């Protein structure tokens, strides 16, 4: 029997120390709700879970982008809807001006109304924007056609949706057969006292306005098609985001029932190891019996 080195006590201390580490790790998991809090908990699991988390975060941003894009297109659609109402009224007034039952004075009053309406149509094109991006023409001070808009709606650089482009929803861009026929000419002919709008010109401009309405509907339908694409992509991303978060949860999150059982086990073992240490420390006292 030896007393300088109490092997039994050292063994009990080692077991107790290891159990304390396991108990502390279990308590950390219960406190955070995560099964993996550091790489040593599950190195490969952490790598997979982190990759899934990054993918989910990227898709979440893609959903935000898609929602913003949807809002942008809705703004453009509502503005073009109002422009469509304006063209319907202009069309009716041209029909009124093209008949012989309308006097010259009446035709001049109609011309002033048409000029005001077309001016408002241009004002809508100039002012309609989302976060500073002009939607119905190139910019607030340029009536040229707007360039295509690109929306990032996924976690890859190829996950993009683009608008048709060439949106020029103003008097310079609507009703164009060539440079001699568009709403701009009607806007100019109805300026001033309105005397330039004759009965014959009113008849000519009816076709121009019909063509303008067709152009506007084409541009508006292109926006609608893009919005349908975006909404479809959003639904797909929502499904992907849910499934990816579920996969990450399986790897990273803790099963509380299982870990509670583990913590209880470590707690009981800790109490038992304390008793074992006290017994191991008592064993050397038996040597005294040989010395008496």
C-alpha beads as a LAMMPS data file, in Angstrom:
LAMMPS data file: protein, C-alpha beads

292 atoms
291 bonds

1 atom types
1 bond types

-500.0 500.0 xlo xhi
-500.0 500.0 ylo yhi
-500.0 500.0 zlo zhi

Masses

1 110.0

Atoms # bond

1 1 1 0.000 0.000 0.000
2 1 1 1.318 3.469 -0.937
3 1 1 0.433 6.896 0.405
4 1 1 2.760 9.283 -1.536
5 1 1 0.798 8.768 -4.756
6 1 1 -2.904 8.190 -4.304
7 1 1 -3.716 6.719 -7.700
8 1 1 -7.361 6.134 -6.826
9 1 1 -7.781 9.776 -5.892
10 1 1 -6.029 10.954 -9.075
11 1 1 -8.279 8.731 -11.175
12 1 1 -11.355 10.107 -9.442
13 1 1 -10.116 13.686 -9.971
14 1 1 -9.499 13.037 -13.679
15 1 1 -12.955 11.586 -14.108
16 1 1 -14.469 14.485 -12.173
17 1 1 -12.605 17.072 -14.281
18 1 1 -13.746 15.501 -17.532
19 1 1 -17.309 15.336 -16.273
20 1 1 -17.183 19.010 -15.253
21 1 1 -16.162 19.939 -18.814
22 1 1 -19.002 17.885 -20.256
23 1 1 -21.430 19.416 -17.760
24 1 1 -20.252 22.960 -18.584
25 1 1 -20.589 22.255 -22.320
26 1 1 -24.087 20.861 -21.798
27 1 1 -25.089 23.901 -19.748
28 1 1 -23.744 26.204 -22.474
29 1 1 -25.879 24.416 -25.055
30 1 1 -28.953 24.700 -22.848
31 1 1 -28.251 28.406 -22.317
32 1 1 -27.705 29.306 -25.997
33 1 1 -30.119 26.881 -27.627
34 1 1 -27.377 25.757 -30.000
35 1 1 -25.881 22.296 -30.206
36 1 1 -22.821 23.804 -31.912
37 1 1 -21.335 26.815 -30.128
38 1 1 -17.717 26.330 -31.192
39 1 1 -15.885 24.328 -33.818
40 1 1 -14.874 21.633 -31.347
41 1 1 -18.523 20.787 -30.684
42 1 1 -18.913 19.506 -34.271
43 1 1 -16.341 20.735 -36.787
44 1 1 -17.989 19.382 -39.943
45 1 1 -21.475 20.239 -38.703
46 1 1 -20.436 23.823 -38.011
47 1 1 -19.013 24.198 -41.539
48 1 1 -22.223 22.901 -43.117
49 1 1 -24.477 24.959 -40.823
50 1 1 -22.510 28.163 -41.471
51 1 1 -22.766 27.619 -45.219
52 1 1 -26.506 27.075 -44.914
53 1 1 -26.849 30.196 -42.772
54 1 1 -24.983 32.265 -45.364
55 1 1 -27.205 30.889 -48.124
56 1 1 -30.341 31.645 -46.109
57 1 1 -29.160 35.204 -45.408
58 1 1 -28.439 35.752 -49.096
59 1 1 -31.857 34.446 -50.110
60 1 1 -33.447 36.643 -47.458
61 1 1 -31.811 39.685 -49.044
62 1 1 -32.996 38.462 -52.434
63 1 1 -36.548 38.392 -51.071
64 1 1 -36.124 41.967 -49.857
65 1 1 -34.816 42.958 -53.292
66 1 1 -37.788 41.293 -54.970
67 1 1 -40.255 43.035 -52.664
68 1 1 -38.625 46.382 -53.426
69 1 1 -38.713 45.608 -57.153
70 1 1 -42.387 44.709 -56.881
71 1 1 -43.095 48.015 -55.161
72 1 1 -41.143 49.885 -57.851
73 1 1 -43.121 48.258 -60.653
74 1 1 -46.425 48.921 -58.876
75 1 1 -45.526 52.622 -58.721
76 1 1 -44.815 52.623 -62.462
77 1 1 -48.010 50.685 -63.184
78 1 1 -50.222 53.067 -61.204
79 1 1 -48.630 56.066 -62.899
80 1 1 -49.159 54.556 -66.345
81 1 1 -52.722 53.730 -65.371
82 1 1 -53.332 57.436 -64.759
83 1 1 -51.660 58.271 -68.081
84 1 1 -54.021 55.794 -69.737
85 1 1 -56.982 57.661 -68.235
86 1 1 -55.566 60.917 -69.601
87 1 1 -55.269 59.476 -73.115
88 1 1 -58.833 58.161 -72.945
89 1 1 -60.051 61.687 -72.143
90 1 1 -57.866 63.206 -74.885
91 1 1 -59.270 60.695 -77.351
92 1 1 -62.835 61.641 -76.435
93 1 1 -62.074 65.350 -76.755
94 1 1 -60.494 64.853 -80.184
95 1 1 -63.628 63.041 -81.298
96 1 1 -65.629 66.013 -80.049
97 1 1 -63.330 68.481 -81.845
98 1 1 -63.454 66.536 -85.121
99 1 1 -67.202 66.905 -85.628
100 1 1 -68.864 69.839 -87.387
101 1 1 -71.277 70.337 -84.517
102 1 1 -68.428 71.803 -82.469
103 1 1 -67.791 75.492 -83.043
104 1 1 -64.348 77.025 -83.480
105 1 1 -64.617 78.573 -80.020
106 1 1 -65.541 75.202 -78.575
107 1 1 -62.658 73.598 -80.445
108 1 1 -60.229 76.154 -78.953
109 1 1 -61.512 75.345 -75.446
110 1 1 -61.054 71.646 -76.192
111 1 1 -57.498 72.339 -77.380
112 1 1 -56.659 74.049 -74.089
113 1 1 -58.028 71.086 -72.162
114 1 1 -56.005 68.662 -74.294
115 1 1 -52.844 70.729 -73.789
116 1 1 -53.313 70.714 -70.021
117 1 1 -53.926 66.966 -70.017
118 1 1 -50.857 66.180 -72.136
119 1 1 -48.765 68.502 -69.975
120 1 1 -49.882 66.488 -66.960
121 1 1 -49.018 63.279 -68.800
122 1 1 -45.466 64.597 -69.193
123 1 1 -45.418 65.730 -65.559
124 1 1 -46.296 62.176 -64.492
125 1 1 -43.460 60.780 -66.611
126 1 1 -41.036 63.287 -65.101
127 1 1 -42.014 62.837 -61.469
128 1 1 -42.650 59.086 -61.248
129 1 1 -39.631 57.593 -59.513
130 1 1 -38.583 55.067 -56.883
131 1 1 -35.751 56.053 -54.562
132 1 1 -34.575 58.608 -57.108
133 1 1 -34.770 56.216 -60.088
134 1 1 -37.018 57.698 -62.804
135 1 1 -39.281 54.949 -64.154
136 1 1 -41.153 56.258 -67.201
137 1 1 -38.329 58.035 -69.024
138 1 1 -34.523 58.335 -68.908
139 1 1 -34.399 60.843 -66.051
140 1 1 -36.328 63.737 -64.564
141 1 1 -34.704 66.115 -67.062
142 1 1 -34.395 63.776 -70.074
143 1 1 -37.433 62.592 -72.049
144 1 1 -35.472 59.832 -73.824
145 1 1 -36.337 56.185 -73.228
146 1 1 -35.366 54.671 -69.873
147 1 1 -32.840 51.844 -69.856
148 1 1 -33.682 48.346 -68.669
149 1 1 -33.877 47.795 -64.907
150 1 1 -32.104 44.786 -63.386
151 1 1 -33.290 43.127 -60.166
152 1 1 -31.165 40.677 -58.158
153 1 1 -33.581 38.047 -56.859
154 1 1 -31.452 35.135 -55.677
155 1 1 -28.173 34.021 -54.162
156 1 1 -26.305 33.738 -57.492
157 1 1 -25.127 36.438 -59.888
158 1 1 -27.265 34.828 -62.586
159 1 1 -30.465 35.137 -60.539
160 1 1 -31.602 38.387 -62.130
161 1 1 -34.807 39.644 -63.702
162 1 1 -34.764 42.536 -66.158
163 1 1 -37.471 44.851 -67.425
164 1 1 -38.043 45.161 -71.151
165 1 1 -36.495 48.620 -71.234
166 1 1 -37.226 51.364 -73.774
167 1 1 -39.885 52.866 -71.505
168 1 1 -40.682 56.326 -72.856
169 1 1 -44.134 57.079 -71.512
170 1 1 -44.304 60.762 -72.453
171 1 1 -45.533 62.852 -75.373
172 1 1 -42.200 62.380 -77.168
173 1 1 -42.366 58.604 -76.959
174 1 1 -46.048 57.747 -77.320
175 1 1 -47.860 57.573 -80.665
176 1 1 -44.672 57.375 -82.730
177 1 1 -44.899 56.087 -86.266
178 1 1 -42.022 58.318 -87.250
179 1 1 -40.599 61.625 -86.034
180 1 1 -43.506 63.548 -87.605
181 1 1 -46.287 61.865 -85.641
182 1 1 -46.393 61.657 -81.893
183 1 1 -48.202 63.272 -79.009
184 1 1 -45.593 66.030 -78.918
185 1 1 -47.042 67.539 -82.088
186 1 1 -50.517 67.454 -80.565
187 1 1 -49.117 69.118 -77.450
188 1 1 -47.614 71.914 -79.569
189 1 1 -50.724 72.341 -81.754
190 1 1 -52.895 72.819 -78.692
191 1 1 -50.600 75.421 -77.114
192 1 1 -51.552 79.083 -76.843
193 1 1 -55.114 80.034 -77.754
194 1 1 -55.823 76.598 -79.267
195 1 1 -56.616 77.941 -82.727
196 1 1 -54.107 75.554 -84.351
197 1 1 -56.353 72.582 -83.615
198 1 1 -58.621 72.515 -86.656
199 1 1 -61.305 69.977 -87.398
200 1 1 -59.080 68.209 -89.935
201 1 1 -56.129 68.083 -87.517
202 1 1 -58.368 66.696 -84.799
203 1 1 -59.322 63.846 -87.144
204 1 1 -55.634 63.172 -87.894
205 1 1 -54.664 63.121 -84.229
206 1 1 -57.295 60.506 -83.353
207 1 1 -55.083 57.838 -84.942
208 1 1 -52.044 59.255 -83.152
209 1 1 -53.772 58.958 -79.787
210 1 1 -54.974 55.431 -80.616
211 1 1 -51.389 54.478 -81.382
212 1 1 -50.235 56.189 -78.169
213 1 1 -52.723 54.146 -76.155
214 1 1 -51.411 50.966 -77.802
215 1 1 -47.812 51.983 -77.037
216 1 1 -48.680 52.744 -73.437
217 1 1 -50.508 49.431 -72.994
218 1 1 -47.490 47.575 -74.428
219 1 1 -45.112 49.267 -71.993
220 1 1 -47.486 48.656 -69.118
221 1 1 -47.926 44.976 -70.024
222 1 1 -44.136 44.570 -70.119
223 1 1 -43.990 45.862 -66.556
224 1 1 -46.808 43.474 -65.634
225 1 1 -44.943 40.496 -67.092
226 1 1 -41.843 41.461 -65.122
227 1 1 -43.905 41.770 -61.951
228 1 1 -45.282 38.259 -62.489
229 1 1 -41.720 36.961 -62.825
230 1 1 -40.687 38.703 -59.634
231 1 1 -43.662 37.393 -57.676
232 1 1 -42.938 33.843 -58.875
233 1 1 -39.279 34.201 -57.897
234 1 1 -40.317 35.531 -54.486
235 1 1 -42.531 32.528 -53.790
236 1 1 -39.719 30.187 -54.797
237 1 1 -37.217 32.017 -52.585
238 1 1 -39.579 31.899 -49.615
239 1 1 -39.862 28.131 -49.986
240 1 1 -36.093 27.754 -50.348
241 1 1 -35.440 30.008 -47.356
242 1 1 -37.781 27.961 -45.144
243 1 1 -36.234 24.653 -46.163
244 1 1 -32.658 25.891 -45.764
245 1 1 -33.368 27.303 -42.303
246 1 1 -34.970 23.980 -41.367
247 1 1 -31.850 22.121 -42.541
248 1 1 -29.615 24.477 -40.555
249 1 1 -31.793 24.041 -37.476
250 1 1 -31.434 20.265 -37.604
251 1 1 -27.642 20.622 -37.559
252 1 1 -27.153 23.617 -35.272
253 1 1 -30.083 23.808 -32.853
254 1 1 -30.260 21.795 -29.671
255 1 1 -32.780 19.106 -28.794
256 1 1 -33.730 20.327 -25.320
257 1 1 -35.195 17.031 -24.130
258 1 1 -32.062 15.123 -25.056
259 1 1 -29.630 17.726 -23.716
260 1 1 -31.573 18.099 -20.462
261 1 1 -31.200 14.373 -19.943
262 1 1 -27.463 14.664 -20.654
263 1 1 -27.088 17.531 -18.196
264 1 1 -28.919 15.561 -15.500
265 1 1 -26.642 12.598 -16.152
266 1 1 -23.486 14.738 -15.846
267 1 1 -24.850 16.325 -12.653
268 1 1 -25.448 12.926 -11.055
269 1 1 -22.045 11.666 -12.178
270 1 1 -20.471 14.793 -10.681
271 1 1 -22.059 14.088 -7.324
272 1 1 -20.917 10.475 -7.526
273 1 1 -17.355 11.482 -8.424
274 1 1 -17.241 13.783 -5.406
275 1 1 -18.209 10.841 -3.217
276 1 1 -15.602 8.686 -4.992
277 1 1 -12.892 11.255 -4.305
278 1 1 -13.764 11.339 -0.622
279 1 1 -13.517 7.557 -0.484
280 1 1 -10.240 7.527 -2.414
281 1 1 -8.768 10.049 0.005
282 1 1 -9.834 7.873 2.923
283 1 1 -8.040 4.753 1.668
284 1 1 -4.481 5.855 2.758
285 1 1 -5.730 6.005 6.337
286 1 1 -5.734 2.206 6.301
287 1 1 -1.910 2.296 6.200
288 1 1 -1.971 3.556 9.774
289 1 1 -3.155 0.144 10.909
290 1 1 0.182 -1.326 9.800
291 1 1 2.094 1.350 11.730
292 1 1 0.360 0.860 15.045

Bonds

1 1 1 2
2 1 2 3
3 1 3 4
4 1 4 5
5 1 5 6
6 1 6 7
7 1 7 8
8 1 8 9
9 1 9 10
10 1 10 11
11 1 11 12
12 1 12 13
13 1 13 14
14 1 14 15
15 1 15 16
16 1 16 17
17 1 17 18
18 1 18 19
19 1 19 20
20 1 20 21
21 1 21 22
22 1 22 23
23 1 23 24
24 1 24 25
25 1 25 26
26 1 26 27
27 1 27 28
28 1 28 29
29 1 29 30
30 1 30 31
31 1 31 32
32 1 32 33
33 1 33 34
34 1 34 35
35 1 35 36
36 1 36 37
37 1 37 38
38 1 38 39
39 1 39 40
40 1 40 41
41 1 41 42
42 1 42 43
43 1 43 44
44 1 44 45
45 1 45 46
46 1 46 47
47 1 47 48
48 1 48 49
49 1 49 50
50 1 50 51
51 1 51 52
52 1 52 53
53 1 53 54
54 1 54 55
55 1 55 56
56 1 56 57
57 1 57 58
58 1 58 59
59 1 59 60
60 1 60 61
61 1 61 62
62 1 62 63
63 1 63 64
64 1 64 65
65 1 65 66
66 1 66 67
67 1 67 68
68 1 68 69
69 1 69 70
70 1 70 71
71 1 71 72
72 1 72 73
73 1 73 74
74 1 74 75
75 1 75 76
76 1 76 77
77 1 77 78
78 1 78 79
79 1 79 80
80 1 80 81
81 1 81 82
82 1 82 83
83 1 83 84
84 1 84 85
85 1 85 86
86 1 86 87
87 1 87 88
88 1 88 89
89 1 89 90
90 1 90 91
91 1 91 92
92 1 92 93
93 1 93 94
94 1 94 95
95 1 95 96
96 1 96 97
97 1 97 98
98 1 98 99
99 1 99 100
100 1 100 101
101 1 101 102
102 1 102 103
103 1 103 104
104 1 104 105
105 1 105 106
106 1 106 107
107 1 107 108
108 1 108 109
109 1 109 110
110 1 110 111
111 1 111 112
112 1 112 113
113 1 113 114
114 1 114 115
115 1 115 116
116 1 116 117
117 1 117 118
118 1 118 119
119 1 119 120
120 1 120 121
121 1 121 122
122 1 122 123
123 1 123 124
124 1 124 125
125 1 125 126
126 1 126 127
127 1 127 128
128 1 128 129
129 1 129 130
130 1 130 131
131 1 131 132
132 1 132 133
133 1 133 134
134 1 134 135
135 1 135 136
136 1 136 137
137 1 137 138
138 1 138 139
139 1 139 140
140 1 140 141
141 1 141 142
142 1 142 143
143 1 143 144
144 1 144 145
145 1 145 146
146 1 146 147
147 1 147 148
148 1 148 149
149 1 149 150
150 1 150 151
151 1 151 152
152 1 152 153
153 1 153 154
154 1 154 155
155 1 155 156
156 1 156 157
157 1 157 158
158 1 158 159
159 1 159 160
160 1 160 161
161 1 161 162
162 1 162 163
163 1 163 164
164 1 164 165
165 1 165 166
166 1 166 167
167 1 167 168
168 1 168 169
169 1 169 170
170 1 170 171
171 1 171 172
172 1 172 173
173 1 173 174
174 1 174 175
175 1 175 176
176 1 176 177
177 1 177 178
178 1 178 179
179 1 179 180
180 1 180 181
181 1 181 182
182 1 182 183
183 1 183 184
184 1 184 185
185 1 185 186
186 1 186 187
187 1 187 188
188 1 188 189
189 1 189 190
190 1 190 191
191 1 191 192
192 1 192 193
193 1 193 194
194 1 194 195
195 1 195 196
196 1 196 197
197 1 197 198
198 1 198 199
199 1 199 200
200 1 200 201
201 1 201 202
202 1 202 203
203 1 203 204
204 1 204 205
205 1 205 206
206 1 206 207
207 1 207 208
208 1 208 209
209 1 209 210
210 1 210 211
211 1 211 212
212 1 212 213
213 1 213 214
214 1 214 215
215 1 215 216
216 1 216 217
217 1 217 218
218 1 218 219
219 1 219 220
220 1 220 221
221 1 221 222
222 1 222 223
223 1 223 224
224 1 224 225
225 1 225 226
226 1 226 227
227 1 227 228
228 1 228 229
229 1 229 230
230 1 230 231
231 1 231 232
232 1 232 233
233 1 233 234
234 1 234 235
235 1 235 236
236 1 236 237
237 1 237 238
238 1 238 239
239 1 239 240
240 1 240 241
241 1 241 242
242 1 242 243
243 1 243 244
244 1 244 245
245 1 245 246
246 1 246 247
247 1 247 248
248 1 248 249
249 1 249 250
250 1 250 251
251 1 251 252
252 1 252 253
253 1 253 254
254 1 254 255
255 1 255 256
256 1 256 257
257 1 257 258
258 1 258 259
259 1 259 260
260 1 260 261
261 1 261 262
262 1 262 263
263 1 263 264
264 1 264 265
265 1 265 266
266 1 266 267
267 1 267 268
268 1 268 269
269 1 269 270
270 1 270 271
271 1 271 272
272 1 272 273
273 1 273 274
274 1 274 275
275 1 275 276
276 1 276 277
277 1 277 278
278 1 278 279
279 1 279 280
280 1 280 281
281 1 281 282
282 1 282 283
283 1 283 284
284 1 284 285
285 1 285 286
286 1 286 287
287 1 287 288
288 1 288 289
289 1 289 290
290 1 290 291
291 1 291 292
